[in-house]
Amino acid sequence: MADQLLFTQDNLDRIHAVENSFGPKGKPLSKPGRVLIGEGRLMKLSRRGPQPKVFFLFNDVLVYGSIILNGRWNKNQKIIPLEDIQLEDLEDSVTMRNQWLIRTPCKSFYVAAVSYEEKRAWMEHIEDWQSRLLQSGGCRPGSTFAVTWIPDHASAVCMRCSNKFTMAQRRHHCRKCGFVVCGACSKKRAVIQHIHPTKWLRVCTTCHSSLSTTDAKTQEMSRQRGNSTEKMGSDEDEVEGSSEEEEAEEQMEDHDPSRWMDSWSPYVYLKPDHLRPQT
């Protein structure tokens, strides 16, 4: 009994420490039955290049955010239910070694570990705890996932009209296909249900045309029910990977991986099955 209480308190202390690291803007993480499984840093490939992010694996969610002060303060907390995650192993690239793809309904992105062993540990533990969660019967696995965004540097021209990008002709991303497009080719907005059920997101003209029929049917059904789907998205309604403010923050962060290599802390697996007393 004493060992069980000790485990419970230690686990709560760890979760509270993660909560506090995100400050007042972070969402609460403590809930009955939630256990912190492991934590560490990974490189996340953004539209501007690799960025260091802190990741926390729980028995039901994966949490990550940007690093403000190494090991103490984080920001831009993102919470992904484990049942919504799909992993894909990848070969090394020129810019990212020990990488893999994390797919979710709202956003899909590439991450990389400092070593192959850490990569395997992360992937195996995420898949293991996802499997346990699904076997418990409390949720269903995700079936629709967001596309990965093509990095800015991958195209010097709009991938729809072929006009060259300049200081005045900025790059944007279509939330449906992930292409790098210009402002003129991404003036349209559309609701993409698996990303957000009501928020209108930036899409390119080609994707808007393919979505228009579906959107028209959805809007008609909503009008019949008396619900509006034409909400343009407020700060409280921010969608993972679709915020213009988030894009601007990524541009201002340091994207030089070598600056962070020496400060990477290894992935810490807390081995909850071994720590939890058997009852």
GUSETI-70733 format. One record per residue (C-alpha): residue number from 0; chain; y, z, x. Coordinates in nm, 2 decimals. Layout:
# residues N
(NUM A (Y Z X));
...
END
This chain:
# residues 279
(0 A (0.00 0.00 0.00));
(1 A (0.24 0.09 0.28));
(2 A (0.16 -0.24 0.46));
(3 A (0.23 -0.44 0.15));
(4 A (0.56 -0.27 0.10));
(5 A (0.65 -0.33 0.46));
(6 A (0.56 -0.70 0.43));
(7 A (0.77 -0.73 0.11));
(8 A (1.07 -0.57 0.27));
(9 A (1.05 -0.78 0.59));
(10 A (1.02 -1.09 0.38));
(11 A (1.32 -0.99 0.17));
(12 A (1.52 -0.91 0.48));
(13 A (1.45 -1.26 0.63));
(14 A (1.55 -1.43 0.30));
(15 A (1.87 -1.23 0.27));
(16 A (1.95 -1.33 0.63));
(17 A (1.91 -1.70 0.54));
(18 A (2.13 -1.65 0.23));
(19 A (2.40 -1.48 0.43));
(20 A (2.40 -1.76 0.69));
(21 A (2.53 -2.00 0.43));
(22 A (2.82 -1.77 0.32));
(23 A (2.96 -1.74 -0.03));
(24 A (2.92 -2.11 -0.11));
(25 A (2.54 -2.09 -0.06));
(26 A (2.31 -2.05 -0.36));
(27 A (2.09 -1.74 -0.39));
(28 A (1.75 -1.78 -0.24));
(29 A (1.58 -1.45 -0.33));
(30 A (1.34 -1.46 -0.62));
(31 A (1.01 -1.29 -0.71));
(32 A (0.71 -1.44 -0.52));
(33 A (0.92 -1.65 -0.28));
(34 A (0.81 -1.62 0.09));
(35 A (0.99 -1.75 0.40));
(36 A (0.72 -1.95 0.58));
(37 A (0.91 -2.09 0.89));
(38 A (1.24 -2.20 1.03));
(39 A (1.39 -2.42 1.30));
(40 A (1.62 -2.70 1.39));
(41 A (1.56 -3.07 1.34));
(42 A (1.77 -3.38 1.41));
(43 A (1.85 -3.55 1.08));
(44 A (1.95 -3.92 1.09));
(45 A (2.28 -3.96 0.90));
(46 A (2.48 -4.28 0.83));
(47 A (2.66 -4.22 1.16));
(48 A (2.37 -4.12 1.38));
(49 A (2.14 -3.81 1.45));
(50 A (2.28 -3.47 1.36));
(51 A (2.13 -3.12 1.42));
(52 A (2.04 -2.94 1.10));
(53 A (1.88 -2.60 1.04));
(54 A (1.57 -2.61 0.82));
(55 A (1.40 -2.32 0.63));
(56 A (1.05 -2.37 0.48));
(57 A (0.96 -2.14 0.19));
(58 A (0.65 -2.14 -0.02));
(59 A (0.82 -2.34 -0.30));
(60 A (1.13 -2.50 -0.15));
(61 A (1.27 -2.66 0.17));
(62 A (1.62 -2.56 0.25));
(63 A (1.85 -2.72 0.51));
(64 A (2.21 -2.73 0.61));
(65 A (2.47 -2.81 0.88));
(66 A (2.51 -2.57 1.17));
(67 A (2.85 -2.41 1.22));
(68 A (2.77 -2.13 1.47));
(69 A (2.43 -2.16 1.64));
(70 A (2.19 -1.91 1.48));
(71 A (2.45 -1.74 1.26));
(72 A (2.65 -1.96 1.03));
(73 A (2.55 -2.27 0.83));
(74 A (2.71 -2.48 0.56));
(75 A (2.63 -2.76 0.31));
(76 A (2.32 -2.59 0.18));
(77 A (2.06 -2.82 0.03));
(78 A (1.75 -2.70 -0.16));
(79 A (1.46 -2.93 -0.22));
(80 A (1.16 -2.82 -0.44));
(81 A (0.84 -2.88 -0.24));
(82 A (0.68 -3.07 -0.53));
(83 A (0.96 -3.33 -0.51));
(84 A (0.89 -3.41 -0.14));
(85 A (0.69 -3.70 0.00));
(86 A (0.64 -3.72 0.38));
(87 A (0.57 -4.03 0.59));
(88 A (0.47 -4.02 0.95));
(89 A (0.66 -4.27 1.17));
(90 A (0.64 -4.41 1.52));
(91 A (0.90 -4.32 1.78));
(92 A (1.22 -4.53 1.78));
(93 A (1.48 -4.59 2.04));
(94 A (1.71 -4.33 1.90));
(95 A (1.46 -4.09 1.74));
(96 A (1.14 -3.95 1.90));
(97 A (0.89 -3.74 1.71));
(98 A (1.03 -3.86 1.38));
(99 A (0.91 -3.87 1.02));
(100 A (1.06 -3.96 0.68));
(101 A (1.13 -3.70 0.40));
(102 A (1.15 -3.86 0.06));
(103 A (1.30 -3.68 -0.24));
(104 A (1.43 -3.81 -0.58));
(105 A (1.79 -3.75 -0.48));
(106 A (1.79 -3.85 -0.12));
(107 A (1.55 -3.98 0.15));
(108 A (1.62 -3.93 0.52));
(109 A (1.47 -3.93 0.87));
(110 A (1.42 -3.62 1.08));
(111 A (1.30 -3.56 1.43));
(112 A (1.16 -3.26 1.62));
(113 A (1.20 -3.17 1.98));
(114 A (0.83 -3.23 2.05));
(115 A (0.52 -3.39 1.89));
(116 A (0.36 -3.04 1.84));
(117 A (0.66 -2.92 1.64));
(118 A (0.66 -3.24 1.44));
(119 A (0.30 -3.19 1.35));
(120 A (0.36 -2.82 1.27));
(121 A (0.64 -2.90 1.03));
(122 A (0.46 -3.18 0.85));
(123 A (0.13 -2.99 0.82));
(124 A (0.30 -2.67 0.69));
(125 A (0.51 -2.86 0.44));
(126 A (0.21 -3.05 0.31));
(127 A (-0.01 -2.73 0.31));
(128 A (0.24 -2.52 0.10));
(129 A (0.31 -2.82 -0.13));
(130 A (-0.06 -2.85 -0.19));
(131 A (-0.09 -2.48 -0.27));
(132 A (0.21 -2.50 -0.51));
(133 A (0.06 -2.80 -0.70));
(134 A (-0.28 -2.64 -0.72));
(135 A (-0.13 -2.34 -0.89));
(136 A (-0.05 -2.57 -1.18));
(137 A (0.31 -2.47 -1.22));
(138 A (0.46 -2.81 -1.14));
(139 A (0.39 -3.18 -1.10));
(140 A (0.45 -3.39 -0.79));
(141 A (0.75 -3.62 -0.77));
(142 A (0.68 -3.99 -0.85));
(143 A (1.02 -4.16 -0.80));
(144 A (1.21 -4.13 -0.47));
(145 A (1.55 -4.24 -0.35));
(146 A (1.58 -4.52 -0.09));
(147 A (1.68 -4.44 0.27));
(148 A (2.03 -4.55 0.36));
(149 A (2.06 -4.82 0.62));
(150 A (2.27 -4.67 0.91));
(151 A (2.63 -4.79 0.95));
(152 A (2.56 -4.94 1.30));
(153 A (2.28 -5.15 1.17));
(154 A (2.52 -5.41 1.02));
(155 A (2.86 -5.54 1.13));
(156 A (2.90 -5.73 0.80));
(157 A (2.86 -5.65 0.43));
(158 A (2.49 -5.70 0.34));
(159 A (2.60 -5.87 0.01));
(160 A (2.90 -6.09 0.09));
(161 A (2.87 -6.11 0.47));
(162 A (3.24 -6.02 0.52));
(163 A (3.30 -5.84 0.85));
(164 A (3.37 -5.47 0.85));
(165 A (3.70 -5.37 1.01));
(166 A (3.92 -5.06 1.02));
(167 A (4.06 -5.16 0.67));
(168 A (3.73 -5.30 0.54));
(169 A (3.52 -4.98 0.53));
(170 A (3.15 -4.94 0.50));
(171 A (2.99 -4.80 0.19));
(172 A (2.63 -4.75 0.07));
(173 A (2.47 -4.86 -0.25));
(174 A (2.28 -4.56 -0.40));
(175 A (2.02 -4.79 -0.55));
(176 A (1.92 -5.02 -0.26));
(177 A (2.07 -4.83 0.04));
(178 A (2.25 -5.14 0.18));
(179 A (2.57 -5.12 0.38));
(180 A (2.83 -5.29 0.16));
(181 A (3.21 -5.34 0.15));
(182 A (3.43 -5.19 -0.12));
(183 A (3.47 -5.51 -0.31));
(184 A (3.09 -5.54 -0.34));
(185 A (3.04 -5.17 -0.45));
(186 A (3.31 -5.12 -0.71));
(187 A (3.05 -5.08 -0.98));
(188 A (2.90 -4.75 -1.09));
(189 A (2.57 -4.68 -1.26));
(190 A (2.35 -4.38 -1.37));
(191 A (2.04 -4.36 -1.16));
(192 A (1.82 -4.11 -1.34));
(193 A (1.61 -3.98 -1.06));
(194 A (1.92 -3.90 -0.85));
(195 A (2.12 -3.75 -1.14));
(196 A (2.08 -3.79 -1.52));
(197 A (2.46 -3.82 -1.60));
(198 A (2.66 -3.89 -1.29));
(199 A (2.78 -4.24 -1.22));
(200 A (2.71 -4.34 -0.87));
(201 A (2.83 -4.62 -0.64));
(202 A (2.61 -4.93 -0.65));
(203 A (2.64 -5.28 -0.52));
(204 A (2.70 -5.58 -0.76));
(205 A (2.34 -5.70 -0.73));
(206 A (2.19 -5.37 -0.82));
(207 A (2.44 -5.31 -1.10));
(208 A (2.33 -5.64 -1.26));
(209 A (1.97 -5.53 -1.25));
(210 A (2.05 -5.19 -1.39));
(211 A (2.29 -5.31 -1.66));
(212 A (2.03 -5.37 -1.93));
(213 A (1.87 -5.03 -1.87));
(214 A (2.21 -4.86 -1.87));
(215 A (2.31 -5.02 -2.19));
(216 A (1.99 -4.90 -2.36));
(217 A (2.04 -4.55 -2.22));
(218 A (2.40 -4.53 -2.34));
(219 A (2.31 -4.65 -2.69));
(220 A (2.04 -4.38 -2.72));
(221 A (2.29 -4.12 -2.60));
(222 A (2.55 -4.22 -2.85));
(223 A (2.30 -4.20 -3.12));
(224 A (2.21 -3.85 -3.01));
(225 A (2.58 -3.75 -2.97));
(226 A (2.55 -3.69 -2.59));
(227 A (2.78 -3.85 -2.34));
(228 A (2.62 -4.00 -2.03));
(229 A (2.96 -4.13 -1.90));
(230 A (3.04 -3.82 -1.69));
(231 A (3.19 -3.91 -1.36));
(232 A (3.07 -3.61 -1.17));
(233 A (3.27 -3.30 -1.07));
(234 A (3.25 -3.07 -0.77));
(235 A (3.00 -2.86 -0.97));
(236 A (2.80 -3.17 -1.04));
(237 A (2.77 -3.29 -0.68));
(238 A (2.46 -3.50 -0.61));
(239 A (2.27 -3.49 -0.28));
(240 A (2.36 -3.79 -0.07));
(241 A (2.62 -3.93 -0.31));
(242 A (2.93 -3.73 -0.24));
(243 A (3.22 -3.91 -0.07));
(244 A (3.33 -3.57 0.07));
(245 A (2.99 -3.52 0.24));
(246 A (3.02 -3.87 0.40));
(247 A (3.36 -3.78 0.54));
(248 A (3.22 -3.45 0.68));
(249 A (2.94 -3.63 0.85));
(250 A (3.18 -3.86 1.03));
(251 A (3.37 -3.56 1.18));
(252 A (3.06 -3.38 1.31));
(253 A (2.93 -3.42 1.66));
(254 A (2.66 -3.68 1.67));
(255 A (2.56 -3.66 2.04));
(256 A (2.20 -3.54 2.04));
(257 A (2.20 -3.46 2.41));
(258 A (2.47 -3.19 2.34));
(259 A (2.22 -3.00 2.13));
(260 A (1.89 -3.05 2.31));
(261 A (1.91 -2.74 2.52));
(262 A (2.02 -2.52 2.23));
(263 A (1.74 -2.62 2.00));
(264 A (1.53 -2.32 1.90));
(265 A (1.16 -2.38 1.86));
(266 A (1.01 -2.39 1.51));
(267 A (0.91 -2.04 1.41));
(268 A (0.60 -2.02 1.19));
(269 A (0.59 -1.67 1.04));
(270 A (0.22 -1.70 0.95));
(271 A (0.25 -1.53 0.61));
(272 A (-0.12 -1.53 0.54));
(273 A (-0.18 -1.32 0.85));
(274 A (0.12 -1.09 0.78));
(275 A (0.05 -1.03 0.42));
(276 A (-0.19 -0.74 0.37));
(277 A (-0.51 -0.82 0.19));
(278 A (-0.54 -0.64 -0.15));
END
